[in-house]
Amino acid sequence: MTGASKVTVSVDGPGIYGTYDANGELTLAFPCDKSMKTTTHTYLLTVVGYPDLTKKLTVSAQSNS
């Protein structure tokens, strides 16, 4: 986004996991609960300075156990 300087990331609920530059990449761990067949995590990205501009991403993965 033009003019954005930072982005906050929240993982699985309220609270900020971290604040990052608006350009670039971020690699996050995807811990799985082996007692469950499927693990789901929800990521919320919010552009700093634009509180109404957010993107929610829900990702699921099946356990190999």
All heavy atoms as a GROMACS GRO file, in nm:
protein
  478
    1MET      N    1   0.084  -0.118   0.000
    1MET     CA    2   0.000   0.000   0.000
    1MET      C    3   0.088   0.124   0.000
    1MET      O    4   0.181   0.134   0.079
    1MET     CB    5  -0.092  -0.001   0.122
    1MET     CG    6  -0.142   0.136   0.158
    1MET     SD    7  -0.281   0.135   0.266
    1MET     CE    8  -0.406   0.160   0.146
    2THR      N    9   0.059   0.218  -0.084
    2THR     CA   10   0.135   0.342  -0.090
    2THR      C   11   0.113   0.422   0.038
    2THR      O   12   0.001   0.441   0.081
    2THR     CB   13   0.091   0.425  -0.212
    2THR    OG1   14   0.110   0.347  -0.329
    2THR    CG2   15   0.170   0.553  -0.222
    3GLY      N   16   0.221   0.468   0.099
    3GLY     CA   17   0.212   0.551   0.219
    3GLY      C   18   0.213   0.472   0.349
    3GLY      O   19   0.230   0.528   0.456
    4ALA      N   20   0.196   0.343   0.343
    4ALA     CA   21   0.198   0.262   0.465
    4ALA      C   22   0.344   0.239   0.505
    4ALA      O   23   0.429   0.212   0.422
    4ALA     CB   24   0.128   0.129   0.442
    5SER      N   25   0.372   0.248   0.634
    5SER     CA   26   0.508   0.227   0.679
    5SER      C   27   0.524   0.099   0.760
    5SER      O   28   0.630   0.038   0.759
    5SER     CB   29   0.555   0.346   0.764
    5SER     OG   30   0.472   0.360   0.878
    6LYS      N   31   0.419   0.059   0.830
    6LYS     CA   32   0.427  -0.058   0.917
    6LYS      C   33   0.299  -0.141   0.904
    6LYS      O   34   0.193  -0.090   0.869
    6LYS     CB   35   0.443  -0.018   1.063
    6LYS     CG   36   0.567   0.063   1.093
    6LYS     CD   37   0.688  -0.025   1.098
    6LYS     CE   38   0.810   0.060   1.135
    6LYS     NZ   39   0.933  -0.010   1.122
    7VAL      N   40   0.311  -0.269   0.941
    7VAL     CA   41   0.197  -0.359   0.946
    7VAL      C   42   0.208  -0.437   1.076
    7VAL      O   43   0.316  -0.482   1.114
    7VAL     CB   44   0.199  -0.459   0.827
    7VAL    CG1   45   0.088  -0.562   0.840
    7VAL    CG2   46   0.187  -0.384   0.696
    8THR      N   47   0.095  -0.452   1.149
    8THR     CA   48   0.096  -0.537   1.267
    8THR      C   49   0.035  -0.672   1.230
    8THR      O   50  -0.051  -0.682   1.144
    8THR     CB   51   0.016  -0.477   1.385
    8THR    OG1   52  -0.121  -0.464   1.349
    8THR    CG2   53   0.072  -0.343   1.426
    9VAL      N   54   0.083  -0.775   1.299
    9VAL     CA   55   0.034  -0.911   1.276
    9VAL      C   56  -0.014  -0.967   1.409
    9VAL      O   57   0.058  -0.958   1.510
    9VAL     CB   58   0.144  -1.001   1.218
    9VAL    CG1   59   0.095  -1.144   1.202
    9VAL    CG2   60   0.194  -0.947   1.085
   10SER      N   61  -0.135  -1.021   1.410
   10SER     CA   62  -0.189  -1.092   1.527
   10SER      C   63  -0.210  -1.236   1.485
   10SER      O   64  -0.246  -1.265   1.371
   10SER     CB   65  -0.322  -1.032   1.571
   10SER     OG   66  -0.305  -0.897   1.608
   11VAL      N   67  -0.185  -1.329   1.579
   11VAL     CA   68  -0.200  -1.471   1.550
   11VAL      C   69  -0.296  -1.532   1.651
   11VAL      O   70  -0.274  -1.522   1.772
   11VAL     CB   71  -0.064  -1.544   1.557
   11VAL    CG1   72  -0.081  -1.691   1.524
   11VAL    CG2   73   0.037  -1.480   1.463
   12ASP      N   74  -0.403  -1.591   1.602
   12ASP     CA   75  -0.499  -1.664   1.684
   12ASP      C   76  -0.562  -1.581   1.795
   12ASP      O   77  -0.578  -1.627   1.908
   12ASP     CB   78  -0.436  -1.790   1.744
   12ASP     CG   79  -0.404  -1.893   1.638
   12ASP    OD1   80  -0.472  -1.894   1.533
   12ASP    OD2   81  -0.311  -1.973   1.659
   13GLY      N   82  -0.598  -1.459   1.766
   13GLY     CA   83  -0.672  -1.382   1.865
   13GLY      C   84  -0.614  -1.244   1.889
   13GLY      O   85  -0.526  -1.199   1.817
   14PRO      N   86  -0.664  -1.179   1.993
   14PRO     CA   87  -0.622  -1.042   2.019
   14PRO      C   88  -0.476  -1.035   2.064
   14PRO      O   89  -0.418  -1.135   2.106
   14PRO     CB   90  -0.716  -0.997   2.131
   14PRO     CG   91  -0.757  -1.124   2.200
   14PRO     CD   92  -0.758  -1.229   2.092
   15GLY      N   93  -0.422  -0.920   2.053
   15GLY     CA   94  -0.282  -0.899   2.090
   15GLY      C   95  -0.195  -0.903   1.967
   15GLY      O   96  -0.217  -0.980   1.874
   16ILE      N   97  -0.096  -0.817   1.964
   16ILE     CA   98  -0.009  -0.806   1.848
   16ILE      C   99   0.109  -0.901   1.863
   16ILE      O  100   0.181  -0.898   1.963
   16ILE     CB  101   0.040  -0.660   1.830
   16ILE    CG1  102  -0.080  -0.570   1.799
   16ILE    CG2  103   0.144  -0.650   1.720
   16ILE    CD1  104  -0.048  -0.424   1.795
   17TYR      N  105   0.128  -0.986   1.764
   17TYR     CA  106   0.242  -1.078   1.759
   17TYR      C  107   0.370  -0.999   1.730
   17TYR      O  108   0.475  -1.027   1.783
   17TYR     CB  109   0.217  -1.183   1.652
   17TYR     CG  110   0.329  -1.280   1.629
   17TYR    CD1  111   0.343  -1.392   1.711
   17TYR    CD2  112   0.420  -1.262   1.525
   17TYR    CE1  113   0.445  -1.483   1.690
   17TYR    CE2  114   0.522  -1.352   1.504
   17TYR     CZ  115   0.535  -1.461   1.587
   17TYR     OH  116   0.637  -1.551   1.566
   18GLY      N  117   0.356  -0.900   1.639
   18GLY     CA  118   0.472  -0.817   1.604
   18GLY      C  119   0.434  -0.706   1.509
   18GLY      O  120   0.325  -0.705   1.452
   19THR      N  121   0.525  -0.610   1.494
   19THR     CA  122   0.508  -0.498   1.401
   19THR      C  123   0.624  -0.504   1.302
   19THR      O  124   0.740  -0.518   1.343
   19THR     CB  125   0.507  -0.364   1.476
   19THR    OG1  126   0.401  -0.366   1.573
   19THR    CG2  127   0.485  -0.248   1.381
   20TYR      N  128   0.593  -0.490   1.173
   20TYR     CA  129   0.692  -0.512   1.069
   20TYR      C  130   0.684  -0.402   0.964
   20TYR      O  131   0.582  -0.336   0.950
   20TYR     CB  132   0.668  -0.649   1.003
   20TYR     CG  133   0.666  -0.760   1.105
   20TYR    CD1  134   0.546  -0.801   1.162
   20TYR    CD2  135   0.783  -0.819   1.148
   20TYR    CE1  136   0.543  -0.901   1.259
   20TYR    CE2  137   0.781  -0.918   1.245
   20TYR     CZ  138   0.661  -0.959   1.300
   20TYR     OH  139   0.658  -1.055   1.396
   21ASP      N  140   0.792  -0.388   0.885
   21ASP     CA  141   0.791  -0.295   0.773
   21ASP      C  142   0.681  -0.335   0.676
   21ASP      O  143   0.649  -0.453   0.662
   21ASP     CB  144   0.925  -0.296   0.701
   21ASP     CG  145   1.036  -0.232   0.783
   21ASP    OD1  146   1.006  -0.147   0.868
   21ASP    OD2  147   1.153  -0.269   0.761
   22ALA      N  148   0.625  -0.236   0.607
   22ALA     CA  149   0.515  -0.263   0.514
   22ALA      C  150   0.560  -0.340   0.391
   22ALA      O  151   0.481  -0.407   0.327
   22ALA     CB  152   0.450  -0.132   0.472
   23ASN      N  153   0.688  -0.336   0.359
   23ASN     CA  154   0.741  -0.409   0.244
   23ASN      C  155   0.828  -0.523   0.296
   23ASN      O  156   0.902  -0.507   0.392
   23ASN     CB  157   0.826  -0.319   0.156
   23ASN     CG  158   0.743  -0.209   0.092
   23ASN    OD1  159   0.637  -0.236   0.040
   23ASN    ND2  160   0.790  -0.087   0.098
   24GLY      N  161   0.818  -0.637   0.234
   24GLY     CA  162   0.904  -0.748   0.273
   24GLY      C  163   0.824  -0.874   0.297
   24GLY      O  164   0.709  -0.887   0.256
   25GLU      N  165   0.890  -0.967   0.366
   25GLU     CA  166   0.831  -1.098   0.391
   25GLU      C  167   0.839  -1.130   0.539
   25GLU      O  168   0.925  -1.078   0.610
   25GLU     CB  169   0.906  -1.207   0.315
   25GLU     CG  170   0.902  -1.192   0.166
   25GLU     CD  171   0.983  -1.300   0.096
   25GLU    OE1  172   1.022  -1.398   0.162
   25GLU    OE2  173   1.007  -1.284  -0.024
   26LEU      N  174   0.753  -1.220   0.583
   26LEU     CA  175   0.755  -1.268   0.721
   26LEU      C  176   0.724  -1.417   0.718
   26LEU      O  177   0.627  -1.460   0.655
   26LEU     CB  178   0.650  -1.195   0.806
   26LEU     CG  179   0.630  -1.246   0.947
   26LEU    CD1  180   0.758  -1.227   1.029
   26LEU    CD2  181   0.513  -1.175   1.012
   27THR      N  182   0.806  -1.496   0.782
   27THR     CA  183   0.783  -1.639   0.794
   27THR      C  184   0.740  -1.667   0.937
   27THR      O  185   0.809  -1.628   1.032
   27THR     CB  186   0.911  -1.719   0.761
   27THR    OG1  187   0.951  -1.687   0.628
   27THR    CG2  188   0.886  -1.868   0.773
   28LEU      N  189   0.624  -1.732   0.952
   28LEU     CA  190   0.571  -1.765   1.085
   28LEU      C  191   0.568  -1.916   1.103
   28LEU      O  192   0.545  -1.991   1.008
   28LEU     CB  193   0.428  -1.711   1.099
   28LEU     CG  194   0.412  -1.560   1.095
   28LEU    CD1  195   0.266  -1.524   1.081
   28LEU    CD2  196   0.470  -1.498   1.220
   29ALA      N  197   0.592  -1.960   1.226
   29ALA     CA  198   0.579  -2.102   1.257
   29ALA      C  199   0.432  -2.141   1.250
   29ALA      O  200   0.343  -2.057   1.271
   29ALA     CB  201   0.633  -2.129   1.397
   30PHE      N  202   0.406  -2.267   1.222
   30PHE     CA  203   0.269  -2.318   1.216
   30PHE      C  204   0.263  -2.442   1.305
   30PHE      O  205   0.265  -2.556   1.257
   30PHE     CB  206   0.230  -2.354   1.071
   30PHE     CG  207   0.084  -2.377   1.052
   30PHE    CD1  208   0.000  -2.273   1.015
   30PHE    CD2  209   0.028  -2.502   1.073
   30PHE    CE1  210  -0.135  -2.294   0.997
   30PHE    CE2  211  -0.108  -2.524   1.056
   30PHE     CZ  212  -0.189  -2.420   1.018
   31PRO      N  213   0.260  -2.420   1.438
   31PRO     CA  214   0.259  -2.535   1.528
   31PRO      C  215   0.129  -2.614   1.514
   31PRO      O  216   0.022  -2.557   1.500
   31PRO     CB  217   0.270  -2.472   1.667
   31PRO     CG  218   0.225  -2.331   1.651
   31PRO     CD  219   0.254  -2.293   1.509
   32CYS      N  220   0.144  -2.746   1.516
   32CYS     CA  221   0.028  -2.834   1.502
   32CYS      C  222   0.008  -2.914   1.630
   32CYS      O  223   0.105  -2.957   1.692
   32CYS     CB  224   0.047  -2.930   1.385
   32CYS     SG  225   0.047  -2.848   1.225
   33ASP      N  226  -0.116  -2.933   1.666
   33ASP     CA  227  -0.154  -3.017   1.778
   33ASP      C  228  -0.173  -3.158   1.724
   33ASP      O  229  -0.270  -3.186   1.655
   33ASP     CB  230  -0.282  -2.965   1.843
   33ASP     CG  231  -0.327  -3.044   1.963
   33ASP    OD1  232  -0.269  -3.152   1.989
   33ASP    OD2  233  -0.420  -2.999   2.032
   34LYS      N  234  -0.078  -3.248   1.754
   34LYS     CA  235  -0.082  -3.383   1.697
   34LYS      C  236  -0.200  -3.466   1.746
   34LYS      O  237  -0.232  -3.569   1.689
   34LYS     CB  238   0.049  -3.454   1.724
   34LYS     CG  239   0.163  -3.393   1.647
   34LYS     CD  240   0.291  -3.469   1.664
   34LYS     CE  241   0.399  -3.400   1.582
   34LYS     NZ  242   0.522  -3.474   1.581
   35SER      N  243  -0.268  -3.420   1.852
   35SER     CA  244  -0.386  -3.492   1.898
   35SER      C  245  -0.508  -3.460   1.813
   35SER      O  246  -0.611  -3.525   1.824
   35SER     CB  247  -0.414  -3.460   2.045
   35SER     OG  248  -0.455  -3.324   2.060
   36MET      N  249  -0.498  -3.359   1.729
   36MET     CA  250  -0.608  -3.318   1.642
   36MET      C  251  -0.573  -3.357   1.498
   36MET      O  252  -0.458  -3.354   1.459
   36MET     CB  253  -0.629  -3.166   1.649
   36MET     CG  254  -0.648  -3.112   1.788
   36MET     SD  255  -0.804  -3.159   1.860
   36MET     CE  256  -0.915  -3.062   1.762
   37LYS      N  257  -0.675  -3.393   1.419
   37LYS     CA  258  -0.651  -3.426   1.278
   37LYS      C  259  -0.616  -3.302   1.196
   37LYS      O  260  -0.540  -3.309   1.101
   37LYS     CB  261  -0.772  -3.496   1.218
   37LYS     CG  262  -0.791  -3.637   1.265
   37LYS     CD  263  -0.903  -3.704   1.191
   37LYS     CE  264  -0.914  -3.848   1.235
   37LYS     NZ  265  -1.010  -3.923   1.156
   38THR      N  266  -0.678  -3.190   1.233
   38THR     CA  267  -0.656  -3.065   1.161
   38THR      C  268  -0.625  -2.953   1.260
   38THR      O  269  -0.689  -2.943   1.364
   38THR     CB  270  -0.781  -3.026   1.079
   38THR    OG1  271  -0.812  -3.133   0.990
   38THR    CG2  272  -0.758  -2.900   0.999
   39THR      N  273  -0.526  -2.872   1.226
   39THR     CA  274  -0.492  -2.754   1.306
   39THR      C  275  -0.523  -2.630   1.223
   39THR      O  276  -0.492  -2.626   1.104
   39THR     CB  277  -0.344  -2.755   1.346
   39THR    OG1  278  -0.319  -2.871   1.426
   39THR    CG2  279  -0.307  -2.631   1.424
   40THR      N  280  -0.584  -2.531   1.285
   40THR     CA  281  -0.618  -2.406   1.217
   40THR      C  282  -0.558  -2.288   1.294
   40THR      O  283  -0.564  -2.285   1.416
   40THR     CB  284  -0.771  -2.390   1.208
   40THR    OG1  285  -0.825  -2.502   1.136
   40THR    CG2  286  -0.810  -2.261   1.137
   41HIS      N  287  -0.500  -2.195   1.219
   41HIS     CA  288  -0.450  -2.070   1.278
   41HIS      C  289  -0.509  -1.955   1.198
   41HIS      O  290  -0.529  -1.964   1.077
   41HIS     CB  291  -0.297  -2.064   1.273
   41HIS     CG  292  -0.231  -2.166   1.360
   41HIS    ND1  293  -0.231  -2.157   1.496
   41HIS    CD2  294  -0.163  -2.279   1.328
   41HIS    CE1  295  -0.166  -2.260   1.546
   41HIS    NE2  296  -0.125  -2.337   1.446
   42THR      N  297  -0.538  -1.844   1.269
   42THR     CA  298  -0.592  -1.725   1.205
   42THR      C  299  -0.493  -1.610   1.222
   42THR      O  300  -0.447  -1.582   1.332
   42THR     CB  301  -0.728  -1.686   1.266
   42THR    OG1  302  -0.818  -1.796   1.249
   42THR    CG2  303  -0.786  -1.563   1.199
   43TYR      N  304  -0.460  -1.546   1.112
   43TYR     CA  305  -0.365  -1.435   1.110
   43TYR      C  306  -0.442  -1.308   1.071
   43TYR      O  307  -0.523  -1.310   0.978
   43TYR     CB  308  -0.255  -1.461   1.007
   43TYR     CG  309  -0.183  -1.592   1.032
   43TYR    CD1  310  -0.225  -1.708   0.969
   43TYR    CD2  311  -0.077  -1.598   1.120
   43TYR    CE1  312  -0.161  -1.829   0.993
   43TYR    CE2  313  -0.011  -1.718   1.144
   43TYR     CZ  314  -0.054  -1.833   1.081
   43TYR     OH  315   0.009  -1.952   1.104
   44LEU      N  316  -0.417  -1.200   1.144
   44LEU     CA  317  -0.481  -1.072   1.115
   44LEU      C  318  -0.371  -0.969   1.090
   44LEU      O  319  -0.286  -0.946   1.177
   44LEU     CB  320  -0.569  -1.027   1.232
   44LEU     CG  321  -0.642  -0.895   1.211
   44LEU    CD1  322  -0.747  -0.909   1.101
   44LEU    CD2  323  -0.709  -0.850   1.340
   45LEU      N  324  -0.372  -0.910   0.971
   45LEU     CA  325  -0.275  -0.806   0.936
   45LEU      C  326  -0.348  -0.672   0.934
   45LEU      O  327  -0.456  -0.661   0.876
   45LEU     CB  328  -0.216  -0.831   0.797
   45LEU     CG  329  -0.119  -0.948   0.786
   45LEU    CD1  330  -0.192  -1.080   0.794
   45LEU    CD2  331  -0.039  -0.937   0.659
   46THR      N  332  -0.290  -0.573   1.001
   46THR     CA  333  -0.349  -0.439   1.006
   46THR      C  334  -0.244  -0.337   0.964
   46THR      O  335  -0.133  -0.337   1.017
   46THR     CB  336  -0.397  -0.406   1.149
   46THR    OG1  337  -0.491  -0.506   1.190
   46THR    CG2  338  -0.464  -0.269   1.154
   47VAL      N  339  -0.279  -0.251   0.870
   47VAL     CA  340  -0.188  -0.146   0.825
   47VAL      C  341  -0.187  -0.036   0.931
   47VAL      O  342  -0.292   0.017   0.968
   47VAL     CB  343  -0.231  -0.090   0.688
   47VAL    CG1  344  -0.141   0.025   0.646
   47VAL    CG2  345  -0.232  -0.200   0.584
   48VAL      N  346  -0.069  -0.003   0.983
   48VAL     CA  347  -0.055   0.100   1.084
   48VAL      C  348  -0.088   0.235   1.021
   48VAL      O  349  -0.038   0.270   0.914
   48VAL     CB  350   0.088   0.102   1.143
   48VAL    CG1  351   0.107   0.218   1.240
   48VAL    CG2  352   0.117  -0.031   1.212
   49GLY      N  353  -0.176   0.310   1.086
   49GLY     CA  354  -0.219   0.438   1.033
   49GLY      C  355  -0.349   0.429   0.956
   49GLY      O  356  -0.408   0.528   0.920
   50TYR      N  357  -0.391   0.310   0.928
   50TYR     CA  358  -0.516   0.285   0.858
   50TYR      C  359  -0.592   0.178   0.937
   50TYR      O  360  -0.598   0.062   0.897
   50TYR     CB  361  -0.491   0.234   0.715
   50TYR     CG  362  -0.420   0.332   0.628
   50TYR    CD1  363  -0.281   0.337   0.626
   50TYR    CD2  364  -0.490   0.420   0.548
   50TYR    CE1  365  -0.214   0.427   0.546
   50TYR    CE2  366  -0.424   0.510   0.466
   50TYR     CZ  367  -0.285   0.513   0.466
   50TYR     OH  368  -0.220   0.602   0.387
   51PRO      N  369  -0.649   0.212   1.054
   51PRO     CA  370  -0.707   0.111   1.142
   51PRO      C  371  -0.822   0.031   1.081
   51PRO      O  372  -0.852  -0.077   1.128
   51PRO     CB  373  -0.754   0.191   1.263
   51PRO     CG  374  -0.761   0.332   1.217
   51PRO     CD  375  -0.663   0.346   1.106
   52ASP      N  376  -0.883   0.083   0.977
   52ASP     CA  377  -0.992   0.009   0.914
   52ASP      C  378  -0.943  -0.082   0.802
   52ASP      O  379  -1.022  -0.149   0.737
   52ASP     CB  380  -1.098   0.104   0.860
   52ASP     CG  381  -1.169   0.180   0.972
   52ASP    OD1  382  -1.182   0.123   1.082
   52ASP    OD2  383  -1.209   0.294   0.947
   53LEU      N  384  -0.813  -0.083   0.777
   53LEU     CA  385  -0.758  -0.164   0.669
   53LEU      C  386  -0.692  -0.287   0.729
   53LEU      O  387  -0.581  -0.283   0.780
   53LEU     CB  388  -0.657  -0.084   0.587
   53LEU     CG  389  -0.601  -0.153   0.464
   53LEU    CD1  390  -0.712  -0.198   0.370
   53LEU    CD2  391  -0.507  -0.062   0.390
   54THR      N  392  -0.764  -0.398   0.727
   54THR     CA  393  -0.714  -0.523   0.781
   54THR      C  394  -0.738  -0.637   0.682
   54THR      O  395  -0.825  -0.628   0.596
   54THR     CB  396  -0.782  -0.560   0.915
   54THR    OG1  397  -0.922  -0.576   0.894
   54THR    CG2  398  -0.758  -0.454   1.021
   55LYS      N  399  -0.661  -0.742   0.698
   55LYS     CA  400  -0.679  -0.862   0.618
   55LYS      C  401  -0.671  -0.981   0.713
   55LYS      O  402  -0.576  -0.995   0.789
   55LYS     CB  403  -0.570  -0.874   0.511
   55LYS     CG  404  -0.576  -1.000   0.429
   55LYS     CD  405  -0.700  -1.007   0.345
   55LYS     CE  406  -0.700  -1.132   0.258
   55LYS     NZ  407  -0.821  -1.148   0.183
   56LYS      N  408  -0.773  -1.065   0.712
   56LYS     CA  409  -0.778  -1.183   0.797
   56LYS      C  410  -0.756  -1.305   0.709
   56LYS      O  411  -0.820  -1.320   0.605
   56LYS     CB  412  -0.913  -1.191   0.867
   56LYS     CG  413  -0.928  -1.307   0.961
   56LYS     CD  414  -1.064  -1.299   1.029
   56LYS     CE  415  -1.087  -1.411   1.126
   56LYS     NZ  416  -1.220  -1.401   1.190
   57LEU      N  417  -0.666  -1.393   0.753
   57LEU     CA  418  -0.634  -1.513   0.678
   57LEU      C  419  -0.643  -1.632   0.773
   57LEU      O  420  -0.578  -1.635   0.876
   57LEU     CB  421  -0.493  -1.503   0.621
   57LEU     CG  422  -0.438  -1.623   0.545
   57LEU    CD1  423  -0.520  -1.648   0.419
   57LEU    CD2  424  -0.293  -1.601   0.510
   58THR      N  425  -0.727  -1.729   0.740
   58THR     CA  426  -0.740  -1.850   0.820
   58THR      C  427  -0.682  -1.966   0.739
   58THR      O  428  -0.720  -1.987   0.624
   58THR     CB  429  -0.888  -1.877   0.854
   58THR    OG1  430  -0.939  -1.764   0.926
   58THR    CG2  431  -0.902  -2.001   0.941
   59VAL      N  432  -0.589  -2.039   0.802
   59VAL     CA  433  -0.517  -2.145   0.735
   59VAL      C  434  -0.532  -2.274   0.817
   59VAL      O  435  -0.520  -2.272   0.938
   59VAL     CB  436  -0.368  -2.110   0.721
   59VAL    CG1  437  -0.292  -2.219   0.649
   59VAL    CG2  438  -0.350  -1.978   0.651
   60SER      N  439  -0.558  -2.385   0.748
   60SER     CA  440  -0.570  -2.515   0.814
   60SER      C  441  -0.472  -2.613   0.751
   60SER      O  442  -0.442  -2.606   0.631
   60SER     CB  443  -0.711  -2.571   0.800
   60SER     OG  444  -0.803  -2.488   0.865
   61ALA      N  445  -0.423  -2.707   0.834
   61ALA     CA  446  -0.336  -2.813   0.785
   61ALA      C  447  -0.370  -2.942   0.856
   61ALA      O  448  -0.406  -2.942   0.974
   61ALA     CB  449  -0.190  -2.777   0.810
   62GLN      N  450  -0.361  -3.053   0.784
   62GLN     CA  451  -0.388  -3.183   0.842
   62GLN      C  452  -0.260  -3.240   0.902
   62GLN      O  453  -0.151  -3.222   0.849
   62GLN     CB  454  -0.441  -3.280   0.737
   62GLN     CG  455  -0.579  -3.245   0.691
   62GLN     CD  456  -0.634  -3.348   0.592
   62GLN    OE1  457  -0.560  -3.406   0.515
   62GLN    NE2  458  -0.764  -3.367   0.597
   63SER      N  459  -0.275  -3.308   1.015
   63SER     CA  460  -0.162  -3.370   1.083
   63SER      C  461  -0.126  -3.500   1.012
   63SER      O  462  -0.213  -3.571   0.961
   63SER     CB  463  -0.198  -3.399   1.228
   63SER     OG  464  -0.094  -3.470   1.291
   64ASN      N  465   0.002  -3.531   1.010
   64ASN     CA  466   0.049  -3.657   0.951
   64ASN      C  467   0.046  -3.771   1.051
   64ASN      O  468   0.078  -3.883   1.016
   64ASN     CB  469   0.192  -3.641   0.898
   64ASN     CG  470   0.196  -3.552   0.775
   64ASN    OD1  471   0.100  -3.545   0.702
   64ASN    ND2  472   0.307  -3.485   0.756
   65SER      N  473   0.009  -3.743   1.176
   65SER     CA  474   0.009  -3.847   1.279
   65SER      C  475  -0.120  -3.926   1.279
   65SER      O  476  -0.224  -3.880   1.254
   65SER     CB  477   0.026  -3.785   1.415
   65SER     OG  478   0.145  -3.712   1.419
   0.00000   0.00000   0.00000
